[in-house]
Amino acid sequence: MTGHVLVLGALGGVGRAVAEEFHRRDWQVSGLVRKGRAGELPDWIWPVEADLSDAGAVAAAAGGPVDVVFDGLNAPYHRWAELAKPLYAAALAVAERLGALHLFPGNVYGFGEGMPERLTPDVAFAPTSEKGRIRVEIEAMFAAAAREGRVRTCILRAGDFFGPSISGQSWLSAFIAARAGKGVIQAPGPAGVPHAWAYLPDLAVAFVRLAERRDRLGAFEVFHFDGHTVSIDDLATAASAAYGRPMRVRRVPGFVFDLIGLFDPVIRASREMAYLWRVPHGLADRRLETIAGPLEATPLVNALASIGR
């Protein structure tokens, strides 16, 4: 079952990857962008230049009835406390105005530093960071709207994103593999700790599959995307095959990030999430494939090769 999807944040890395998969699956795709940026969209995306805070204006510009709203928005990392909840509340209002299913990419922040190694959707939240508490509040807002019969939401939680559409913007490409061309993989934590990763083209397939089976979804659904659960050592082994050269893992001490954070607000804001590199974790969810069908993960070597050298 195809339809019409409105992608919020269509020029962002996540939004772009998801929009491309919807297009590949013959959906009508509209994309919300800031005023003056419609020309940056590919020809197959209907441009929606409207103020996100004006749900009526967004709905009027969307190009017809909309079945699904994909929420690819993201507040600047260092301004989450002030911007994240209002941003996602505005997205929810757009989905409500359109009467559309709201698809949202979640993460693992809400589980906190004491999280178990295997994260299934029934694991209880126990946030230990400000960003974790914000994420819990955002998901609670979505759940409340669903209970009230205002908006159906489907959350697909995933690990750290990487892929060609966000090359240079993800932790993997911007820091960990930034020197892979010289045979160095940088480790922001212990190199042997399993960490959750989501290759964006694979994640996009899962989102589109859920949208295509929206008639099987309830008012509020939460799924976990397995993705790749691998350590920095595993990444180095795969990068060696992808780049055709040996890789050396170099651990970067925490104080280096603290020093960089004195000048870089994004790095400073990321320090509260440093436990994600120390605490082993991966996502698991058998139910996802019962709804979405079989989901094949791109081999890690191929995925790393796609993000460039």
Legacy VTK file of the C-alpha trace (Angstrom):
# vtk DataFile Version 3.0
C-alpha trace
ASCII
DATASET POLYDATA
POINTS 309 float
0.000 0.000 0.000
1.647 3.237 -1.172
0.402 6.790 -0.680
1.577 10.341 -0.090
4.290 11.100 2.463
5.320 14.500 3.780
8.936 14.475 4.937
9.732 17.123 7.543
13.386 18.071 7.255
13.713 16.724 3.714
17.182 18.223 3.250
18.568 16.632 6.424
20.524 13.397 6.334
17.783 11.218 7.809
14.960 12.922 5.919
16.834 12.671 2.630
17.513 8.939 3.034
13.900 8.200 3.957
12.513 10.381 1.150
14.664 8.526 -1.380
13.335 5.156 -0.227
9.721 6.334 -0.347
10.339 7.576 -3.896
11.952 4.297 -4.871
8.839 2.517 -3.624
6.596 4.715 -5.840
5.159 6.970 -3.154
4.238 10.580 -3.807
6.795 12.553 -1.768
6.505 16.111 -0.459
9.264 17.753 1.536
9.148 20.583 4.058
12.128 22.925 3.792
12.987 26.392 4.986
11.927 29.287 2.796
14.279 29.776 -0.132
15.647 26.221 -0.150
13.106 24.475 -2.376
15.576 24.619 -5.262
17.853 22.219 -3.365
15.267 19.439 -3.511
15.294 16.840 -6.298
12.582 17.217 -8.959
10.576 14.277 -7.632
9.897 15.963 -4.257
6.971 18.385 -4.074
8.443 21.410 -2.243
6.640 22.674 0.830
7.977 26.056 1.929
5.982 26.930 5.025
6.516 27.768 8.663
6.524 24.528 10.663
4.773 26.294 13.541
1.773 27.032 11.282
0.224 23.576 10.830
-2.532 24.983 8.629
-0.053 26.561 6.235
1.999 23.374 6.028
-1.112 21.297 5.335
-2.292 23.712 2.654
1.094 23.604 0.891
1.519 19.834 1.094
0.122 19.133 -2.365
-2.969 17.121 -1.512
-4.108 14.611 1.117
-1.207 13.128 3.087
-1.149 9.593 4.478
2.133 9.697 6.420
4.263 12.427 7.989
7.880 11.436 8.504
9.484 13.482 11.275
13.083 13.997 10.137
13.566 17.169 12.186
16.337 17.633 14.699
17.199 20.497 16.991
20.842 21.613 17.166
22.507 19.253 19.626
23.576 21.988 22.014
20.090 23.570 22.047
17.954 20.519 22.776
16.783 21.813 26.161
15.074 24.836 24.616
14.148 23.639 21.120
13.560 19.872 20.989
10.118 19.600 22.585
8.603 22.625 20.782
10.001 21.329 17.478
8.429 17.888 17.829
5.189 19.331 19.189
4.944 21.375 15.992
5.555 18.253 13.899
2.839 16.434 15.825
0.446 19.309 15.138
1.152 19.029 11.408
0.380 15.304 11.432
-2.815 15.991 13.398
-3.933 18.684 10.952
-3.354 16.314 8.022
-4.900 13.286 9.746
-1.725 11.375 8.899
0.309 8.654 10.596
3.313 10.202 12.342
6.588 8.298 11.877
9.380 9.184 14.281
13.007 7.992 14.557
13.751 7.357 18.232
17.025 6.574 19.968
18.393 4.859 23.082
18.950 7.937 25.255
15.942 7.274 27.476
17.369 3.992 28.807
20.227 5.690 30.640
23.641 4.547 31.770
22.248 1.503 33.605
20.657 0.044 30.477
20.894 -3.700 29.774
23.025 -4.904 26.880
19.978 -6.133 24.925
17.425 -3.363 24.463
13.942 -4.555 23.545
10.863 -2.285 23.367
9.649 -3.490 26.762
12.755 -2.247 28.610
11.731 0.561 30.958
13.106 4.059 30.594
15.610 5.194 33.227
17.307 8.317 31.820
20.504 9.571 33.416
21.085 12.601 31.177
19.199 15.753 30.270
18.862 14.586 26.670
17.535 11.253 27.872
14.876 12.945 29.991
13.892 15.144 27.046
13.513 12.103 24.805
11.305 10.392 27.388
9.105 13.490 27.608
8.829 13.679 23.821
7.718 10.062 23.522
5.236 10.623 26.364
3.808 13.578 24.435
3.296 11.361 21.386
1.685 8.625 23.495
-0.711 11.126 25.086
-1.807 12.428 21.662
-2.469 8.851 20.571
-4.510 8.052 23.701
-6.590 11.161 23.084
-7.289 10.002 19.528
-5.560 13.014 17.978
-2.537 11.502 16.180
-1.311 7.986 15.517
2.453 7.709 16.064
4.885 4.936 15.177
8.351 5.225 16.732
11.281 3.254 15.367
14.200 3.495 17.796
17.676 2.975 16.390
21.347 3.348 17.207
23.752 6.000 15.928
23.038 6.889 12.316
25.590 6.593 9.538
25.373 6.487 5.765
26.097 8.379 2.559
23.376 10.991 3.141
25.002 12.168 6.384
28.650 11.548 5.536
30.660 14.016 7.603
27.767 14.651 10.002
27.604 11.395 11.973
29.946 10.320 14.773
31.186 7.510 12.562
32.158 9.567 9.541
32.985 12.855 11.269
35.174 11.450 14.021
35.643 7.693 14.236
36.446 7.101 10.555
37.679 10.618 9.805
41.261 9.347 9.430
40.482 5.917 8.044
42.036 6.917 4.732
45.339 7.082 6.645
44.757 3.757 8.348
43.489 5.094 11.692
40.165 4.471 13.408
39.618 6.790 16.353
37.886 5.412 19.450
35.924 7.776 21.734
35.777 4.985 24.329
36.961 1.411 24.964
37.487 -0.250 21.588
35.874 -3.573 22.479
32.452 -2.344 23.693
29.458 -3.264 21.483
27.599 -0.171 20.278
24.325 0.238 18.362
24.528 1.612 14.812
21.887 2.210 12.131
22.852 2.343 8.460
20.417 4.916 7.086
19.465 3.195 3.806
18.505 0.080 5.821
16.613 2.142 8.403
14.763 3.939 5.597
13.560 0.590 4.239
12.134 -0.282 7.652
10.284 3.051 7.893
8.756 2.675 4.428
7.713 -0.916 5.168
5.921 0.265 8.321
4.212 3.029 6.359
3.076 0.547 3.722
1.553 -1.611 6.448
0.023 1.265 8.391
-3.344 -0.474 8.435
-1.766 -3.047 10.788
-0.503 -0.446 13.254
-2.227 0.681 16.420
-2.602 4.212 17.743
0.862 4.212 19.351
3.564 1.776 18.318
7.216 1.422 19.321
9.656 -0.787 17.463
13.410 -1.320 17.714
15.674 -1.465 14.661
18.436 -4.043 15.137
20.913 -2.489 12.703
24.556 -3.294 13.426
25.757 -3.934 16.984
29.535 -3.735 16.713
32.525 -2.406 18.625
35.172 0.021 17.434
37.450 -2.982 16.932
34.781 -4.539 14.693
34.506 -1.281 12.754
38.261 -1.227 12.275
38.226 -4.769 10.884
35.413 -3.898 8.471
37.054 -0.587 7.512
40.267 -2.445 6.710
38.360 -4.560 4.186
36.400 -1.584 2.844
39.460 0.631 2.414
41.867 -2.111 1.398
44.477 -1.317 4.036
45.304 -2.192 7.664
43.633 -0.099 10.361
45.084 0.963 13.681
42.694 1.835 16.524
43.663 4.947 18.460
41.870 5.679 21.741
41.141 9.369 22.252
41.168 10.306 25.958
38.094 11.959 27.405
39.975 15.115 28.396
40.573 15.810 24.700
36.807 16.113 24.188
36.591 18.316 27.256
39.214 20.632 25.770
37.496 20.719 22.385
34.223 21.362 24.174
35.586 24.639 25.521
35.317 25.981 21.973
32.779 23.677 20.310
29.253 23.755 21.835
28.175 20.551 20.036
31.075 18.528 21.482
30.423 20.098 24.882
26.769 19.052 24.676
27.730 15.510 23.708
29.809 14.858 26.812
26.807 13.808 28.926
26.265 10.984 26.423
29.833 9.649 26.711
28.552 6.609 28.622
27.220 5.235 25.309
30.825 4.394 24.404
31.427 2.633 27.747
28.178 0.704 28.203
27.575 -2.213 25.802
24.185 -2.035 24.104
22.284 -3.176 21.052
18.659 -3.109 19.940
16.461 -6.139 19.306
12.825 -6.579 18.309
11.343 -9.757 16.847
7.965 -8.076 16.344
9.283 -5.532 13.816
9.653 -8.131 11.080
6.196 -9.568 11.782
4.832 -6.185 10.688
7.469 -4.954 8.223
8.536 -8.291 6.744
12.137 -9.548 6.487
14.730 -6.776 6.801
18.184 -7.528 5.448
21.102 -5.548 6.863
23.686 -4.235 4.431
27.009 -5.967 5.228
29.101 -3.661 7.403
31.986 -3.627 4.911
29.669 -2.427 2.148
28.016 0.124 4.417
31.359 1.624 5.428
32.509 1.730 1.805
29.439 3.778 0.882
30.282 6.692 3.180
33.418 7.588 1.255
37.096 7.669 2.017
LINES 1 310
309 0 1 2 3 4 5 6 7 8 9 10 11 12 13 14 15 16 17 18 19 20 21 22 23 24 25 26 27 28 29 30 31 32 33 34 35 36 37 38 39 40 41 42 43 44 45 46 47 48 49 50 51 52 53 54 55 56 57 58 59 60 61 62 63 64 65 66 67 68 69 70 71 72 73 74 75 76 77 78 79 80 81 82 83 84 85 86 87 88 89 90 91 92 93 94 95 96 97 98 99 100 101 102 103 104 105 106 107 108 109 110 111 112 113 114 115 116 117 118 119 120 121 122 123 124 125 126 127 128 129 130 131 132 133 134 135 136 137 138 139 140 141 142 143 144 145 146 147 148 149 150 151 152 153 154 155 156 157 158 159 160 161 162 163 164 165 166 167 168 169 170 171 172 173 174 175 176 177 178 179 180 181 182 183 184 185 186 187 188 189 190 191 192 193 194 195 196 197 198 199 200 201 202 203 204 205 206 207 208 209 210 211 212 213 214 215 216 217 218 219 220 221 222 223 224 225 226 227 228 229 230 231 232 233 234 235 236 237 238 239 240 241 242 243 244 245 246 247 248 249 250 251 252 253 254 255 256 257 258 259 260 261 262 263 264 265 266 267 268 269 270 271 272 273 274 275 276 277 278 279 280 281 282 283 284 285 286 287 288 289 290 291 292 293 294 295 296 297 298 299 300 301 302 303 304 305 306 307 308
